[in-house]
């Protein structure tokens, strides 16, 4: 299991401070909901952890190792990323499951792809099926399953259920829990759904204006005395 630590992390663009002196831990092997109003810096945090952008100052650690000291290829193998849009390449379900291996000039055996879907109770998704014929919920679950091909230590999720119907939302939440329990991955999940944060996460971390406002156990999300958090939960801060 893997701990993600941010130490005095700042990120600026053209003298605009996006992330401001953030220091926080994302618990090893747990699901943390990253919440806060739009523009708070949540996606920027995920991009820095994933190595897509670098902090202006400060450091991000995977366990005790700075990501800046890691080879980018190795970092990409350690971190899985799933997005709201669930992007797919043209072709079959297998073509898309195999994509993380193909990027590194490798191939995932068909049998291994079958086993992966079976382990995640996604065996109803035919590997030979064209992805254009999948439902939105199936595409998102396939996108999440695909992130596991390189056996990452960390899973980053960015608004993965915001465009899904209620049934698909619950199916995706169940899948994330199964992944978390089976593979012991550390999950950081951006969500605007505070009920989902309480329901699906172990911990929460709230950002506002690029700063960490408060953190805590998700089951106590609605019991906090933090005024800013409570204003956000009531919809007074968007």
C-alpha positions in Angstrom: 0.0 0.0 0.0 1.1 3.5 -0.8 0.9 6.9 0.9 0.9 10.1 -1.1 2.3 13.1 0.7 2.3 16.7 -0.4 4.9 18.9 1.4 4.5 22.7 1.0 3.3 22.3 -2.6 2.8 25.5 -4.7 1.8 25.8 -8.3 1.6 29.1 -10.2 0.9 30.1 -13.8 1.8 33.6 -15.0 2.1 34.8 -11.4 -1.4 33.4 -10.6 -1.2 31.1 -7.6 -3.3 28.0 -8.3 -2.1 25.8 -5.4 -0.9 27.6 -2.2 1.4 25.9 0.2 -0.5 22.6 0.4 0.7 20.0 2.9 -1.4 16.9 3.3 -1.3 13.1 3.3 -3.6 10.7 1.3 -4.0 7.6 3.4 -2.3 4.4 2.2 -4.8 1.8 0.8 -7.8 4.1 1.5 -10.2 6.1 -0.6 -10.0 9.9 -0.1 -12.6 12.2 -1.6 -11.1 15.4 -2.9 -13.9 18.0 -2.6 -14.4 21.7 -2.9 -15.9 24.4 -5.2 -15.0 24.7 -8.9 -11.6 26.2 -9.4 -10.3 25.1 -6.0 -7.3 23.3 -7.5 -8.5 19.7 -7.2 -7.6 18.7 -10.8 -4.3 20.5 -10.6 -3.4 18.4 -7.5 -4.2 15.2 -9.5 -2.1 16.4 -12.5 0.9 17.1 -10.2 0.6 13.7 -8.6 0.4 12.1 -12.1 3.5 14.0 -13.3 1.6 15.9 -16.0 2.7 19.2 -14.4 5.4 19.9 -11.8 5.0 22.0 -8.6 6.4 25.5 -8.7 7.9 24.6 -5.3 7.5 22.0 -2.7 7.5 18.2 -3.1 5.2 15.3 -3.7 6.2 11.9 -2.3 5.0 8.4 -3.2 5.8 6.7 0.1 9.1 8.3 0.9 10.3 8.9 -2.7 9.9 12.2 -4.5 8.0 11.9 -7.8 10.6 14.3 -9.3 13.2 11.6 -8.8 11.2 9.0 -10.5 11.5 8.1 -14.2 8.3 9.3 -16.0 7.7 5.8 -17.4 7.9 4.3 -13.9 5.6 7.0 -12.5 3.0 6.3 -15.2 3.1 2.6 -14.2 2.6 3.3 -10.6 -0.4 5.7 -11.1 -3.7 4.9 -12.8 -5.9 7.8 -14.0 -9.6 7.6 -14.9 -11.5 10.7 -16.3 -15.1 11.8 -16.6 -15.0 11.4 -20.4 -13.8 7.8 -20.2 -11.8 8.3 -23.5 -11.6 5.2 -25.7 -9.7 4.4 -28.9 -11.5 3.0 -31.9 -11.8 -0.8 -31.8 -12.8 -3.5 -29.4 -13.0 -3.8 -25.6 -9.7 -5.8 -25.7 -8.0 -3.1 -27.8 -8.7 -0.6 -25.1 -7.8 -2.9 -22.2 -4.5 -3.6 -23.9 -3.8 0.1 -24.5 -1.7 0.7 -21.3 0.6 -2.2 -22.3 0.7 -1.1 -26.0 2.0 2.3 -24.9 5.1 0.5 -23.4 5.4 -1.7 -26.5 4.0 -4.7 -24.7 0.9 -6.9 -25.1 -1.6 -8.0 -22.5 -2.5 -11.7 -23.2 -6.2 -12.1 -24.0 -6.5 -14.6 -21.2 -5.2 -12.0 -18.7 -7.7 -9.4 -20.0 -10.5 -12.0 -19.5 -9.2 -12.7 -15.9 -9.1 -9.0 -15.1 -12.7 -8.4 -16.1 -13.8 -11.6 -14.3 -12.0 -10.5 -11.0 -13.9 -7.2 -11.2 -17.3 -8.8 -12.0 -17.2 -7.2 -15.5 -17.2 -10.5 -17.4 -20.5 -9.5 -19.0 -18.5 -7.1 -21.1 -17.4 -9.0 -24.2 -13.8 -8.4 -25.1 -14.6 -8.7 -28.8 -17.3 -6.0 -28.6 -16.8 -2.7 -30.3 -16.5 0.0 -27.7 -18.9 2.3 -29.6 -21.7 -0.1 -28.6 -21.0 0.1 -24.9 -23.3 2.1 -22.6 -21.9 5.1 -20.7 -21.7 3.1 -17.5 -19.9 0.2 -19.3 -17.4 2.6 -20.8 -16.6 4.2 -17.5 -16.2 0.8 -15.7 -14.0 -0.4 -18.6 -11.9 2.8 -18.3 -11.4 2.2 -14.6 -10.5 -1.5 -15.2 -8.0 -0.5 -17.9 -6.1 1.6 -15.3 -5.2 -1.6 -13.4 -3.4 -3.3 -16.3 0.0 -2.1 -15.2 -0.7 -2.8 -11.5 -0.6 0.7 -10.2 -0.2 1.6 -6.5 -2.3 4.7 -6.8 -5.6 5.4 -8.6 -6.7 8.9 -9.5 -10.3 9.5 -10.3 -11.6 12.8 -11.8 -15.4 13.3 -11.7 -15.9 9.7 -13.1 -19.6 9.5 -12.3 -20.8 13.0 -12.9 -22.4 12.2 -16.3 -23.9 8.8 -15.3 -27.4 7.7 -14.3 -28.0 6.8 -10.7 -27.7 3.0 -11.3 -24.4 3.4 -13.2 -23.1 5.6 -10.4 -23.7 2.9 -7.8 -22.1 0.3 -10.1 -19.0 2.4 -10.5 -18.8 3.0 -6.7 -19.1 -0.7 -6.1 -16.3 -1.3 -8.6 -14.0 1.2 -6.9 -14.6 -0.5 -3.6 -13.8 -3.9 -5.1 -10.6 -2.5 -6.6 -9.6 -0.8 -3.3 -10.2 -4.0 -1.3 -8.7 -6.5 -3.8 -5.6 -4.6 -4.9 -5.0 -2.3 -1.8 -4.6 0.7 -4.1 -4.6 4.2 -2.7 -7.5 6.1 -4.3 -7.9 9.9 -4.7 -11.3 10.7 -6.0 -12.5 14.1 -7.1 -16.2 14.4 -6.7 -18.7 17.3 -6.5 -21.3 15.0 -5.0 -20.8 15.4 -1.2 -23.3 12.5 -0.5 -21.0 10.3 -2.7 -18.0 11.5 -0.7 -19.6 10.4 2.5 -20.9 7.1 1.0 -18.0 5.9 -1.0 -14.8 7.4 0.6 -12.9 6.6 3.8 -11.6 10.2 4.2 -12.2 13.6 2.7 -9.9 16.6 1.9 -11.5 19.9 1.1 -9.8 22.5 -1.1 -10.8 26.2 -1.6 -8.8 28.8 -3.5 -5.9 26.4 -3.8 -5.6 25.7 -0.1 -6.5 22.8 2.1 -9.5 23.9 4.3 -10.0 20.8 6.3 -9.6 17.0 6.3 -11.3 14.2 8.1 -13.1 10.9 8.1 -15.8 10.8 5.4 -18.4 9.3 7.8 -18.1 12.5 9.8 -18.3 14.8 6.8 -21.6 16.4 7.8 -20.6 16.6 11.5 -17.7 19.0 11.0 -17.5 22.4 12.9 -15.6 23.9 10.0 -17.6 26.9 8.8 -16.2 26.9 5.3 -16.9 23.2 4.8 -20.4 23.6 6.2 -21.1 26.5 3.8 -19.9 24.3 0.9 -22.1 21.4 2.0 -25.1 23.7 2.1 -24.4 25.0 -1.4 -23.4 28.5 -0.2 -20.0 28.1 -1.9 -19.8 26.9 -5.5 
